[in-house]
């Protein structure tokens, strides 16, 4: 299809890559493959890829899937006739039909990020099923976005975000997660299309390192949650001390504890979680904090006056306010 190109990062591939590229070329689809430093033992594979008429870009040493994707995107963005890029894996997990489906969906939605979502039905390795379920749940909790398959390598990337993708943080598997984490920040929509779930020989050809790459993926998401946990501990601990030990009024204990914890939360969110150093965020943040503080102190005080223990009253009121605060920060304050 004119205007679209398939990009395949490849590290030490086998003949499945040659067959995939050959099938795509027979359909008249432009293909770029990035040799991610596989070495001389795999040079013959890429020579066969070149014979199909595909473009081959080379890393002299292994840099990781994210780095390979960025090399390919940087190359293709210079070609003004390329309207979108479809990324696919080199191990044969993505069928020609599904690659074409993503390409057709891009043509119908030219400014959307298209996600080829697997259903994980049938004979799927347990670690793959569990990993995707875990990542999907954490991702939705952290971002509010319902993405069915956060780890799929079959995606359609619109030209609208080529520049952002070419410099996006992450050189390994976390690059693909960072792409999803930036959907709202870039102001683009996403569309999911169902694709076949294919695992060849238990996915043994995967270069995914469970400990290293899982941390790179989950670490980005867990930053969203640890800040709130830290500020919650400060807030609840200080409130407990003031209200229980020093016997201060509920509203005063609540306001003082919230003031201290909100400062902790703001500093962590601004400098670590959302990495947004703009000073203008402090005004929006504290307007939100004052609003939350007012609702929390009034609501908790009413419950405490009605006979509900103060610590329980605070917990009842703060839980819904926590989700409200987090959503507003993520969408409007630290975008």
QUIZIUR-V889690 format. One record per pair of residues at least 24 apart in sequence whose C-alpha atoms are under 10 Angstrom apart, sorted by the first residue. I is the first residue (numbers start at 1). GAP is how many residues later the second one is. D is the distance in whole Angstrom. If there is no record, write none. Layout:
i=I gap=GAP d=D
i=I gap=GAP d=D
This chain:
i=1 gap=26 d=8
i=1 gap=27 d=7
i=1 gap=28 d=6
i=1 gap=29 d=8
i=1 gap=99 d=9
i=1 gap=102 d=8
i=1 gap=103 d=9
i=1 gap=106 d=9
i=2 gap=26 d=9
i=2 gap=27 d=8
i=2 gap=28 d=8
i=2 gap=79 d=8
i=2 gap=80 d=8
i=2 gap=81 d=9
i=2 gap=82 d=10
i=3 gap=26 d=10
i=3 gap=27 d=9
i=3 gap=76 d=10
i=3 gap=77 d=9
i=3 gap=78 d=6
i=3 gap=79 d=5
i=3 gap=80 d=5
i=3 gap=81 d=7
i=3 gap=82 d=9
i=3 gap=100 d=10
i=3 gap=104 d=9
i=4 gap=25 d=8
i=4 gap=26 d=7
i=4 gap=27 d=9
i=4 gap=72 d=10
i=4 gap=77 d=8
i=4 gap=78 d=5
i=4 gap=79 d=6
i=4 gap=80 d=5
i=4 gap=81 d=6
i=4 gap=82 d=7
i=4 gap=99 d=7
i=4 gap=100 d=10
i=4 gap=102 d=9
i=4 gap=103 d=9
i=4 gap=152 d=9
i=4 gap=153 d=10
i=4 gap=154 d=9
i=4 gap=155 d=10
i=5 gap=24 d=7
i=5 gap=25 d=5
i=5 gap=26 d=6
i=5 gap=27 d=7
i=5 gap=71 d=8
i=5 gap=76 d=10
i=5 gap=77 d=7
i=5 gap=78 d=8
i=5 gap=79 d=7
i=5 gap=80 d=5
i=5 gap=81 d=6
i=5 gap=82 d=9
i=5 gap=98 d=9
i=5 gap=151 d=10
i=6 gap=24 d=6
i=6 gap=25 d=5
i=6 gap=26 d=6
i=6 gap=27 d=8
i=6 gap=48 d=10
i=6 gap=66 d=10
i=6 gap=70 d=10
i=6 gap=78 d=9
i=6 gap=79 d=6
i=6 gap=80 d=5
i=6 gap=81 d=6
i=6 gap=82 d=7
i=6 gap=93 d=8
i=6 gap=94 d=10
i=6 gap=97 d=9
i=6 gap=148 d=10
i=6 gap=149 d=10
i=6 gap=150 d=9
i=7 gap=24 d=6
i=7 gap=25 d=5
i=7 gap=26 d=6
i=7 gap=27 d=8
i=7 gap=48 d=10
i=7 gap=49 d=10
i=7 gap=61 d=10
i=7 gap=62 d=8
i=7 gap=65 d=7
i=7 gap=66 d=8
i=7 gap=69 d=9
i=7 gap=78 d=7
i=7 gap=79 d=6
i=7 gap=80 d=5
i=7 gap=81 d=6
i=7 gap=82 d=9
i=7 gap=83 d=10
i=7 gap=147 d=10
i=7 gap=148 d=10
i=7 gap=149 d=10
i=8 gap=24 d=6
i=8 gap=25 d=5
i=8 gap=26 d=6
i=8 gap=27 d=9
i=8 gap=48 d=10
i=8 gap=57 d=10
i=8 gap=60 d=9
i=8 gap=61 d=8
i=8 gap=64 d=8
i=8 gap=78 d=9
i=8 gap=79 d=6
i=8 gap=80 d=5
i=8 gap=81 d=6
i=8 gap=82 d=6
i=8 gap=83 d=10
i=8 gap=145 d=9
i=8 gap=146 d=10
i=9 gap=24 d=6
i=9 gap=25 d=5
i=9 gap=26 d=7
i=9 gap=27 d=7
i=9 gap=47 d=10
i=9 gap=48 d=9
i=9 gap=55 d=9
i=9 gap=56 d=6
i=9 gap=57 d=9
i=9 gap=58 d=9
i=9 gap=59 d=6
i=9 gap=60 d=6
i=9 gap=61 d=10
i=9 gap=62 d=9
i=9 gap=63 d=8
i=9 gap=78 d=8
i=9 gap=79 d=8
i=9 gap=80 d=7
i=9 gap=81 d=7
i=9 gap=144 d=10
i=10 gap=24 d=6
i=10 gap=25 d=5
i=10 gap=26 d=6
i=10 gap=27 d=9
i=10 gap=28 d=8
i=10 gap=36 d=9
i=10 gap=48 d=10
i=10 gap=54 d=9
i=10 gap=55 d=8
i=10 gap=58 d=8
i=10 gap=59 d=10
i=10 gap=78 d=10
i=10 gap=79 d=7
i=10 gap=80 d=6
i=10 gap=81 d=8
i=11 gap=24 d=6
i=11 gap=25 d=5
i=11 gap=26 d=7
i=11 gap=27 d=5
i=11 gap=28 d=9
i=11 gap=31 d=9
i=11 gap=48 d=10
i=11 gap=51 d=8
i=11 gap=52 d=10
i=11 gap=53 d=8
i=11 gap=54 d=8
i=11 gap=57 d=9
i=11 gap=79 d=8
i=11 gap=80 d=10
i=11 gap=195 d=10
i=11 gap=196 d=8
i=12 gap=24 d=8
i=12 gap=25 d=8
i=12 gap=26 d=5
i=12 gap=27 d=8
i=12 gap=28 d=10
i=12 gap=29 d=8
i=12 gap=30 d=6
i=12 gap=31 d=9
i=12 gap=33 d=9
i=12 gap=34 d=10
i=12 gap=50 d=10
i=12 gap=78 d=9
i=12 gap=79 d=10
i=12 gap=193 d=9
i=12 gap=195 d=9
i=13 gap=25 d=8
i=13 gap=29 d=7
i=13 gap=30 d=10
i=13 gap=32 d=7
i=13 gap=33 d=9
i=13 gap=77 d=7
i=13 gap=78 d=7
i=13 gap=79 d=10
i=13 gap=192 d=8
i=13 gap=193 d=10
i=14 gap=28 d=8
i=14 gap=30 d=10
i=14 gap=31 d=7
i=14 gap=32 d=10
i=14 gap=76 d=8
i=14 gap=77 d=8
i=14 gap=78 d=10
i=14 gap=191 d=9
i=15 gap=29 d=10
i=15 gap=30 d=7
i=15 gap=31 d=10
i=15 gap=33 d=9
i=15 gap=34 d=9
i=15 gap=75 d=10
i=15 gap=76 d=9
i=15 gap=77 d=10
i=16 gap=29 d=10
i=16 gap=74 d=7
i=16 gap=75 d=6
i=16 gap=76 d=6
i=16 gap=77 d=10
i=17 gap=28 d=8
i=17 gap=29 d=9
i=17 gap=31 d=10
i=17 gap=32 d=8
i=17 gap=72 d=9
i=17 gap=73 d=5
i=17 gap=74 d=6
i=17 gap=75 d=7
i=18 gap=27 d=7
i=18 gap=28 d=8
i=18 gap=29 d=9
i=18 gap=30 d=6
i=18 gap=31 d=5
i=18 gap=32 d=9
i=18 gap=33 d=10
i=18 gap=34 d=8
i=18 gap=72 d=9
i=18 gap=74 d=10
i=19 gap=29 d=10
i=19 gap=30 d=9
i=19 gap=33 d=10
i=19 gap=71 d=10
i=19 gap=73 d=9
i=20 gap=29 d=9
i=20 gap=68 d=10
i=20 gap=69 d=10
i=20 gap=70 d=8
i=20 gap=71 d=9
i=20 gap=72 d=7
i=20 gap=73 d=10
i=20 gap=74 d=9
i=20 gap=75 d=8
i=20 gap=76 d=7
i=21 gap=27 d=10
i=21 gap=28 d=7
i=21 gap=29 d=9
i=21 gap=31 d=7
i=21 gap=32 d=9
i=21 gap=33 d=7
i=21 gap=69 d=9
i=21 gap=75 d=10
i=22 gap=26 d=9
i=22 gap=27 d=8
i=22 gap=28 d=10
i=22 gap=29 d=9
i=22 gap=30 d=6
i=22 gap=31 d=9
i=22 gap=32 d=9
i=23 gap=29 d=9
i=23 gap=72 d=10
i=23 gap=73 d=7
i=24 gap=28 d=9
i=24 gap=30 d=9
i=24 gap=72 d=7
i=24 gap=73 d=10
i=24 gap=75 d=9
i=24 gap=76 d=9
i=25 gap=27 d=7
i=25 gap=28 d=7
i=25 gap=29 d=7
i=26 gap=26 d=9
i=26 gap=27 d=10
i=27 gap=69 d=10
i=27 gap=73 d=10
i=29 gap=25 d=9
i=29 gap=71 d=9
i=30 gap=24 d=7
i=30 gap=25 d=8
i=30 gap=52 d=10
i=30 gap=55 d=10
i=31 gap=24 d=6
i=31 gap=25 d=9
i=31 gap=54 d=10
i=31 gap=55 d=9
i=31 gap=56 d=10
i=32 gap=24 d=6
i=32 gap=25 d=7
i=32 gap=40 d=7
i=32 gap=41 d=10
i=32 gap=43 d=9
i=32 gap=44 d=8
i=32 gap=53 d=10
i=32 gap=55 d=10
i=33 gap=24 d=6
i=33 gap=25 d=8
i=33 gap=35 d=9
i=33 gap=36 d=9
i=33 gap=38 d=10
i=33 gap=39 d=8
i=33 gap=54 d=10
i=33 gap=55 d=10
i=33 gap=57 d=9
i=34 gap=24 d=6
i=34 gap=25 d=7
i=34 gap=31 d=9
i=34 gap=33 d=10
i=34 gap=34 d=6
i=34 gap=35 d=8
i=34 gap=36 d=10
i=34 gap=37 d=8
i=34 gap=38 d=7
i=34 gap=56 d=10
i=35 gap=24 d=6
i=35 gap=25 d=9
i=35 gap=26 d=9
i=35 gap=27 d=9
i=35 gap=33 d=8
i=36 gap=24 d=7
i=36 gap=25 d=7
i=36 gap=26 d=5
i=36 gap=27 d=6
i=36 gap=28 d=7
i=36 gap=29 d=8
i=36 gap=31 d=8
i=36 gap=32 d=6
i=36 gap=33 d=10
i=36 gap=35 d=10
i=37 gap=24 d=4
i=37 gap=25 d=4
i=37 gap=26 d=7
i=37 gap=27 d=9
i=37 gap=31 d=10
i=38 gap=24 d=7
i=63 gap=108 d=7
i=63 gap=109 d=8
i=64 gap=106 d=9
i=64 gap=107 d=5
i=64 gap=108 d=4
i=64 gap=109 d=7
i=64 gap=110 d=10
i=64 gap=111 d=9
i=64 gap=143 d=9
i=64 gap=144 d=10
i=65 gap=24 d=10
i=65 gap=105 d=9
i=65 gap=106 d=6
i=65 gap=107 d=5
i=65 gap=108 d=6
i=65 gap=109 d=9
i=65 gap=110 d=8
i=65 gap=111 d=9
i=65 gap=142 d=9
i=65 gap=143 d=10
i=66 gap=99 d=10
i=66 gap=100 d=10
i=66 gap=102 d=9
i=66 gap=103 d=9
i=66 gap=104 d=6
i=66 gap=105 d=4
i=66 gap=106 d=4
i=66 gap=107 d=6
i=66 gap=108 d=7
i=66 gap=109 d=5
i=66 gap=110 d=7
i=66 gap=112 d=10
i=67 gap=99 d=9
i=67 gap=100 d=10
i=67 gap=101 d=10
i=67 gap=102 d=9
i=67 gap=103 d=7
i=67 gap=104 d=4
i=67 gap=105 d=7
i=67 gap=106 d=9
i=67 gap=108 d=8
i=68 gap=103 d=8
i=68 gap=104 d=9
i=69 gap=96 d=9
i=69 gap=97 d=8
i=69 gap=102 d=9
i=69 gap=103 d=9
i=69 gap=106 d=9
i=69 gap=107 d=9
i=70 gap=92 d=9
i=70 gap=93 d=10
i=70 gap=94 d=10
i=70 gap=95 d=7
i=70 gap=96 d=5
i=70 gap=97 d=7
i=70 gap=98 d=8
i=70 gap=99 d=10
i=70 gap=100 d=10
i=70 gap=101 d=8
i=70 gap=105 d=9
i=71 gap=95 d=7
i=71 gap=96 d=10
i=72 gap=94 d=9
i=73 gap=84 d=9
i=73 gap=86 d=10
i=73 gap=89 d=7
i=73 gap=90 d=9
i=73 gap=92 d=7
i=73 gap=93 d=6
i=73 gap=94 d=10
i=74 gap=88 d=8
i=74 gap=89 d=8
i=74 gap=91 d=9
i=74 gap=92 d=6
i=74 gap=93 d=9
i=75 gap=91 d=9
i=76 gap=83 d=10
i=76 gap=86 d=9
i=77 gap=82 d=7
i=77 gap=84 d=10
i=77 gap=85 d=6
i=77 gap=86 d=8
i=77 gap=89 d=9
i=78 gap=84 d=10
i=80 gap=79 d=9
i=82 gap=76 d=9
i=82 gap=77 d=7
i=83 gap=24 d=9
i=83 gap=27 d=8
i=83 gap=28 d=9
i=83 gap=74 d=9
i=83 gap=75 d=6
i=83 gap=76 d=5
i=83 gap=77 d=9
i=83 gap=79 d=10
i=84 gap=26 d=8
i=84 gap=27 d=9
i=84 gap=28 d=10
i=84 gap=29 d=10
i=84 gap=72 d=7
i=84 gap=73 d=6
i=84 gap=74 d=5
i=84 gap=75 d=5
i=84 gap=76 d=9
i=84 gap=77 d=10
i=84 gap=78 d=9
i=85 gap=70 d=8
i=85 gap=71 d=6
i=85 gap=72 d=5
i=85 gap=73 d=7
i=85 gap=74 d=8
i=85 gap=77 d=9
i=86 gap=27 d=10
i=86 gap=28 d=9
i=86 gap=29 d=10
i=86 gap=67 d=9
i=86 gap=68 d=7
i=86 gap=69 d=6
i=86 gap=70 d=4
i=86 gap=71 d=6
i=86 gap=72 d=9
i=87 gap=29 d=10
i=87 gap=65 d=10
i=87 gap=66 d=6
i=87 gap=67 d=5
i=87 gap=68 d=5
i=87 gap=69 d=7
i=87 gap=70 d=8
i=88 gap=28 d=10
i=88 gap=64 d=9
i=88 gap=65 d=6
i=88 gap=66 d=5
i=88 gap=67 d=7
i=88 gap=68 d=9
i=89 gap=63 d=9
i=89 gap=64 d=6
i=89 gap=65 d=7
i=89 gap=117 d=10
i=90 gap=63 d=10
i=90 gap=115 d=10
i=90 gap=116 d=10
i=91 gap=108 d=9
i=91 gap=109 d=8
i=91 gap=112 d=9
i=91 gap=113 d=10
i=91 gap=114 d=7
i=91 gap=115 d=8
i=92 gap=106 d=8
i=92 gap=107 d=9
i=92 gap=108 d=8
i=92 gap=113 d=10
i=93 gap=59 d=10
i=93 gap=60 d=9
i=93 gap=61 d=9
i=93 gap=103 d=9
i=93 gap=104 d=8
i=93 gap=105 d=5
i=93 gap=106 d=6
i=93 gap=107 d=7
i=93 gap=110 d=9
i=94 gap=58 d=10
i=94 gap=59 d=9
i=94 gap=60 d=7
i=94 gap=101 d=8
i=94 gap=102 d=8
i=94 gap=103 d=8
i=94 gap=104 d=7
i=94 gap=105 d=9
i=95 gap=59 d=10
i=95 gap=100 d=9
i=95 gap=101 d=8
i=95 gap=102 d=9
i=95 gap=103 d=8
i=97 gap=98 d=9
i=97 gap=99 d=9
i=98 gap=56 d=8
i=98 gap=95 d=9
i=98 gap=96 d=8
i=98 gap=97 d=6
i=98 gap=98 d=7
i=99 gap=55 d=7
i=99 gap=56 d=9
i=99 gap=57 d=9
i=99 gap=96 d=9
i=101 gap=55 d=10
i=101 gap=92 d=8
i=101 gap=93 d=9
i=101 gap=94 d=8
i=102 gap=52 d=8
i=102 gap=53 d=7
i=102 gap=54 d=6
i=102 gap=55 d=10
i=102 gap=89 d=10
i=102 gap=90 d=9
i=102 gap=91 d=7
i=102 gap=92 d=9
i=102 gap=93 d=9
i=103 gap=52 d=9
i=103 gap=53 d=7
i=103 gap=54 d=10
i=104 gap=52 d=10
i=105 gap=51 d=8
i=105 gap=86 d=8
i=105 gap=87 d=9
i=105 gap=88 d=8
i=106 gap=49 d=10
i=106 gap=50 d=6
i=106 gap=51 d=8
i=106 gap=52 d=8
i=106 gap=85 d=9
i=107 gap=49 d=10
i=107 gap=51 d=10
i=109 gap=49 d=9
i=109 gap=80 d=9
i=109 gap=81 d=9
i=109 gap=82 d=8
i=110 gap=46 d=9
i=110 gap=47 d=9
i=110 gap=48 d=6
i=110 gap=49 d=8
i=110 gap=50 d=9
i=111 gap=45 d=10
i=111 gap=46 d=8
i=111 gap=47 d=6
i=111 gap=48 d=8
i=111 gap=49 d=6
i=111 gap=50 d=9
i=111 gap=77 d=7
i=111 gap=78 d=7
i=111 gap=79 d=9
i=112 gap=44 d=8
i=112 gap=45 d=8
i=112 gap=46 d=6
i=112 gap=47 d=10
i=112 gap=48 d=9
i=112 gap=49 d=10
i=112 gap=71 d=10
i=112 gap=76 d=6
i=112 gap=77 d=5
i=112 gap=78 d=5
i=112 gap=79 d=6
i=112 gap=80 d=10
i=113 gap=42 d=7
i=113 gap=43 d=6
i=113 gap=44 d=5
i=113 gap=45 d=6
i=113 gap=46 d=10
i=113 gap=47 d=10
i=113 gap=48 d=9
i=113 gap=66 d=10
i=113 gap=67 d=9
i=113 gap=70 d=8
i=113 gap=75 d=7
i=113 gap=76 d=6
i=113 gap=77 d=5
i=113 gap=78 d=6
i=113 gap=79 d=8
i=114 gap=40 d=9
i=114 gap=41 d=5
i=114 gap=42 d=5
i=114 gap=43 d=7
i=114 gap=44 d=8
i=114 gap=75 d=9
i=114 gap=76 d=6
i=114 gap=77 d=5
i=114 gap=78 d=6
i=114 gap=79 d=7
i=115 gap=32 d=9
i=115 gap=33 d=9
i=115 gap=34 d=8
i=115 gap=35 d=9
i=115 gap=36 d=10
i=115 gap=37 d=7
i=115 gap=38 d=9
i=115 gap=39 d=7
i=115 gap=40 d=5
i=115 gap=41 d=6
i=115 gap=42 d=9
i=115 gap=65 d=10
i=115 gap=75 d=7
i=115 gap=76 d=6
i=115 gap=77 d=5
i=115 gap=78 d=6
i=115 gap=79 d=8
i=115 gap=80 d=9
i=116 gap=32 d=9
i=116 gap=33 d=8
i=116 gap=34 d=10
i=116 gap=35 d=10
i=116 gap=36 d=7
i=116 gap=37 d=8
i=116 gap=38 d=5
i=116 gap=39 d=6
i=116 gap=40 d=8
i=116 gap=75 d=9
i=116 gap=76 d=6
i=116 gap=77 d=5
i=116 gap=78 d=6
i=116 gap=79 d=6
i=116 gap=80 d=9
i=117 gap=30 d=8
i=117 gap=31 d=6
i=117 gap=32 d=5
i=117 gap=33 d=8
i=117 gap=34 d=9
i=117 gap=35 d=7
i=117 gap=36 d=9
i=117 gap=37 d=8
i=117 gap=38 d=9
i=117 gap=74 d=10
i=117 gap=75 d=6
i=117 gap=76 d=6
i=117 gap=77 d=5
i=117 gap=78 d=6
i=117 gap=79 d=8
i=117 gap=80 d=9
i=118 gap=30 d=8
i=118 gap=31 d=6
i=118 gap=32 d=10
i=118 gap=33 d=9
i=118 gap=34 d=7
i=118 gap=36 d=10
i=118 gap=74 d=10
i=118 gap=75 d=9
i=118 gap=76 d=6
i=118 gap=77 d=5
i=118 gap=78 d=6
i=118 gap=79 d=5
i=118 gap=80 d=9
i=119 gap=29 d=8
i=119 gap=30 d=8
i=119 gap=75 d=7
i=119 gap=76 d=7
i=119 gap=77 d=7
i=119 gap=78 d=6
i=120 gap=29 d=9
i=120 gap=75 d=10
i=120 gap=76 d=9
i=120 gap=77 d=6
i=120 gap=78 d=9
i=120 gap=79 d=10
i=121 gap=75 d=9
i=121 gap=76 d=7
i=121 gap=77 d=10
i=122 gap=75 d=8
i=122 gap=76 d=10
i=123 gap=74 d=9
i=123 gap=75 d=9
i=123 gap=76 d=8
i=123 gap=79 d=9
i=124 gap=73 d=8
i=124 gap=74 d=8
i=124 gap=75 d=7
i=124 gap=76 d=10
i=124 gap=78 d=8
i=124 gap=79 d=9
i=125 gap=74 d=8
i=125 gap=76 d=10
i=125 gap=77 d=6
i=125 gap=78 d=8
i=126 gap=76 d=10
i=127 gap=83 d=10
i=128 gap=71 d=10
i=128 gap=74 d=10
i=128 gap=75 d=9
i=131 gap=79 d=10
i=131 gap=83 d=9
i=134 gap=84 d=10
i=135 gap=42 d=10
i=135 gap=79 d=9
i=135 gap=82 d=8
i=135 gap=83 d=7
i=135 gap=86 d=9
i=138 gap=80 d=8
i=138 gap=83 d=7
i=138 gap=84 d=8
i=138 gap=86 d=10
i=138 gap=87 d=9
i=139 gap=38 d=9
i=139 gap=41 d=9
i=139 gap=42 d=8
i=139 gap=79 d=9
i=139 gap=81 d=10
i=139 gap=82 d=7
i=139 gap=83 d=9
i=139 gap=85 d=10
i=140 gap=81 d=10
i=141 gap=80 d=9
i=141 gap=81 d=10
i=141 gap=83 d=9
i=141 gap=84 d=9
i=141 gap=182 d=10
i=142 gap=39 d=9
i=142 gap=78 d=10
i=142 gap=79 d=6
i=142 gap=80 d=8
i=142 gap=81 d=9
i=142 gap=82 d=6
i=142 gap=83 d=7
i=142 gap=184 d=9
i=142 gap=185 d=9
i=142 gap=188 d=9
i=143 gap=37 d=9
i=143 gap=38 d=7
i=143 gap=39 d=10
i=143 gap=40 d=10
i=143 gap=41 d=9
i=143 gap=78 d=9
i=143 gap=81 d=9
i=143 gap=183 d=10
i=143 gap=184 d=8
i=143 gap=187 d=8
i=143 gap=188 d=9
i=144 gap=183 d=8
i=144 gap=186 d=9
i=144 gap=187 d=10
i=145 gap=35 d=9
i=145 gap=36 d=9
i=145 gap=38 d=9
i=145 gap=39 d=9
i=145 gap=45 d=10
i=147 gap=33 d=9
i=147 gap=43 d=9
i=147 gap=44 d=9
i=147 gap=45 d=8
i=148 gap=44 d=8
i=148 gap=45 d=10
i=148 gap=46 d=9
i=149 gap=43 d=9
i=149 gap=45 d=10
i=150 gap=26 d=8
i=150 gap=27 d=7
i=150 gap=29 d=10
i=150 gap=30 d=8
i=151 gap=25 d=7
i=151 gap=26 d=7
i=151 gap=29 d=10
i=151 gap=66 d=10
i=152 gap=24 d=8
i=152 gap=25 d=10
i=152 gap=43 d=10
i=154 gap=41 d=9
i=155 gap=36 d=10
i=155 gap=37 d=9
i=155 gap=38 d=10
i=156 gap=34 d=10
i=156 gap=35 d=9
i=156 gap=36 d=10
i=157 gap=33 d=10
i=158 gap=30 d=10
i=160 gap=26 d=9
i=160 gap=28 d=9
i=161 gap=25 d=8
i=161 gap=26 d=10
i=161 gap=27 d=9
i=170 gap=46 d=9
i=170 gap=47 d=10
i=171 gap=45 d=10
i=172 gap=36 d=9
i=172 gap=40 d=10
i=172 gap=41 d=7
i=172 gap=44 d=8
i=172 gap=45 d=9
i=173 gap=34 d=10
i=173 gap=35 d=8
i=173 gap=36 d=9
i=173 gap=39 d=10
i=173 gap=40 d=6
i=173 gap=41 d=8
i=173 gap=43 d=7
i=173 gap=44 d=7
i=174 gap=39 d=7
i=174 gap=40 d=8
i=174 gap=41 d=9
i=174 gap=42 d=5
i=174 gap=43 d=5
i=174 gap=44 d=8
i=174 gap=45 d=9
i=174 gap=46 d=8
i=175 gap=41 d=9
i=175 gap=42 d=8
i=176 gap=41 d=9
i=177 gap=39 d=9
i=177 gap=40 d=6
i=177 gap=41 d=9
i=177 gap=43 d=8
i=177 gap=44 d=9
i=178 gap=38 d=10
i=178 gap=39 d=8
i=178 gap=42 d=8
i=178 gap=43 d=9
i=181 gap=39 d=9
i=181 gap=40 d=8
i=182 gap=153 d=9
i=184 gap=146 d=9
i=184 gap=147 d=8
i=184 gap=151 d=8
i=185 gap=145 d=9
i=185 gap=146 d=8
i=185 gap=147 d=10
i=185 gap=149 d=9
i=185 gap=150 d=6
i=186 gap=149 d=9
i=187 gap=148 d=10
i=220 gap=53 d=8
i=221 gap=52 d=9
i=222 gap=51 d=9
i=223 gap=45 d=9
i=223 gap=46 d=9
i=223 gap=49 d=8
i=223 gap=50 d=5
i=223 gap=51 d=9
i=224 gap=44 d=10
i=224 gap=45 d=8
i=224 gap=48 d=9
i=224 gap=49 d=6
i=224 gap=50 d=8
i=224 gap=102 d=9
i=224 gap=106 d=9
i=225 gap=48 d=9
i=225 gap=101 d=9
i=226 gap=39 d=10
i=226 gap=42 d=9
i=226 gap=43 d=10
i=226 gap=47 d=9
i=227 gap=37 d=8
i=227 gap=38 d=6
i=227 gap=39 d=9
i=227 gap=40 d=9
i=227 gap=41 d=6
i=227 gap=42 d=7
i=227 gap=45 d=9
i=227 gap=46 d=7
i=228 gap=33 d=10
i=228 gap=34 d=10
i=228 gap=36 d=9
i=228 gap=37 d=7
i=228 gap=38 d=10
i=228 gap=40 d=9
i=228 gap=41 d=9
i=228 gap=94 d=8
i=228 gap=95 d=10
i=228 gap=97 d=10
i=228 gap=98 d=8
i=229 gap=36 d=9
i=230 gap=31 d=8
i=230 gap=34 d=8
i=230 gap=35 d=8
i=230 gap=38 d=9
i=231 gap=26 d=10
i=231 gap=27 d=9
i=231 gap=29 d=9
i=231 gap=30 d=5
i=231 gap=31 d=7
i=231 gap=32 d=9
i=231 gap=33 d=6
i=231 gap=34 d=5
i=231 gap=35 d=9
i=231 gap=37 d=9
i=232 gap=25 d=10
i=232 gap=26 d=9
i=232 gap=29 d=7
i=232 gap=30 d=9
i=232 gap=32 d=10
i=232 gap=33 d=9
i=232 gap=86 d=9
i=232 gap=90 d=9
i=233 gap=28 d=8
i=234 gap=24 d=9
i=234 gap=26 d=8
i=234 gap=27 d=6
i=234 gap=28 d=9
i=234 gap=30 d=8
i=234 gap=31 d=9
i=235 gap=24 d=8
i=235 gap=25 d=7
i=235 gap=26 d=5
i=235 gap=27 d=8
i=235 gap=29 d=9
i=235 gap=30 d=10
i=236 gap=25 d=9
i=236 gap=75 d=8
i=236 gap=78 d=8
i=236 gap=79 d=9
i=236 gap=82 d=10
i=237 gap=24 d=10
i=239 gap=71 d=10
i=239 gap=72 d=8
i=239 gap=75 d=9
i=240 gap=70 d=9
i=240 gap=71 d=7
i=240 gap=74 d=10
i=243 gap=67 d=8
i=243 gap=68 d=9
i=244 gap=66 d=9
i=244 gap=67 d=9
i=249 gap=52 d=9
i=250 gap=47 d=8
i=250 gap=48 d=9
i=250 gap=50 d=8
i=250 gap=51 d=6
i=250 gap=52 d=10
i=250 gap=54 d=8
i=250 gap=55 d=9
i=250 gap=60 d=7
i=250 gap=61 d=10
i=250 gap=63 d=10
i=250 gap=64 d=9
i=251 gap=42 d=10
i=251 gap=43 d=9
i=251 gap=45 d=9
i=251 gap=46 d=5
i=251 gap=47 d=7
i=251 gap=48 d=10
i=251 gap=49 d=8
i=251 gap=50 d=6
i=251 gap=51 d=10
i=251 gap=53 d=10
i=252 gap=45 d=8
i=252 gap=49 d=10
i=253 gap=44 d=9
i=254 gap=39 d=8
i=254 gap=40 d=10
i=254 gap=42 d=8
i=254 gap=43 d=6
i=254 gap=44 d=10
i=254 gap=46 d=9
i=254 gap=47 d=9
i=254 gap=56 d=10
i=254 gap=60 d=8
i=255 gap=35 d=9
i=255 gap=38 d=6
i=255 gap=39 d=8
i=255 gap=41 d=9
i=255 gap=42 d=7
i=256 gap=37 d=10
i=257 gap=36 d=10
i=258 gap=31 d=8
i=258 gap=32 d=9
i=258 gap=34 d=9
i=258 gap=35 d=7
i=258 gap=38 d=9
i=258 gap=39 d=9
i=259 gap=27 d=10
i=259 gap=30 d=8
i=259 gap=31 d=9
i=259 gap=34 d=8
i=262 gap=24 d=8
i=262 gap=27 d=7
i=262 gap=28 d=10
i=262 gap=31 d=9
i=263 gap=26 d=9
i=266 gap=63 d=10
i=269 gap=60 d=9
i=269 gap=61 d=10
i=269 gap=65 d=8
i=270 gap=63 d=10
i=270 gap=64 d=7
i=273 gap=61 d=9
i=274 gap=55 d=9
i=274 gap=56 d=8
i=274 gap=59 d=10
i=274 gap=60 d=6
i=274 gap=61 d=8
i=275 gap=59 d=8
i=275 gap=60 d=10
i=276 gap=57 d=9
i=276 gap=58 d=6
i=276 gap=59 d=8
i=277 gap=57 d=9
i=278 gap=56 d=9
i=280 gap=53 d=9
i=281 gap=48 d=10
i=281 gap=51 d=9
i=281 gap=52 d=6
i=281 gap=53 d=7
i=281 gap=54 d=10
i=282 gap=51 d=9
i=282 gap=52 d=10
i=283 gap=50 d=9
i=284 gap=44 d=10
i=284 gap=45 d=9
i=284 gap=48 d=9
i=284 gap=49 d=6
i=284 gap=50 d=9
i=285 gap=40 d=9
i=285 gap=43 d=9
i=285 gap=44 d=7
i=285 gap=47 d=9
i=285 gap=48 d=6
i=285 gap=49 d=9
i=288 gap=36 d=10
i=288 gap=37 d=7
i=288 gap=40 d=8
i=288 gap=41 d=9
i=288 gap=45 d=9
i=289 gap=36 d=8
i=291 gap=30 d=10
i=291 gap=34 d=10
i=292 gap=26 d=9
i=292 gap=29 d=7
i=292 gap=30 d=9
i=292 gap=32 d=9
i=292 gap=33 d=7
i=293 gap=25 d=10
i=293 gap=28 d=9
i=295 gap=26 d=8
i=296 gap=24 d=10
i=296 gap=25 d=8
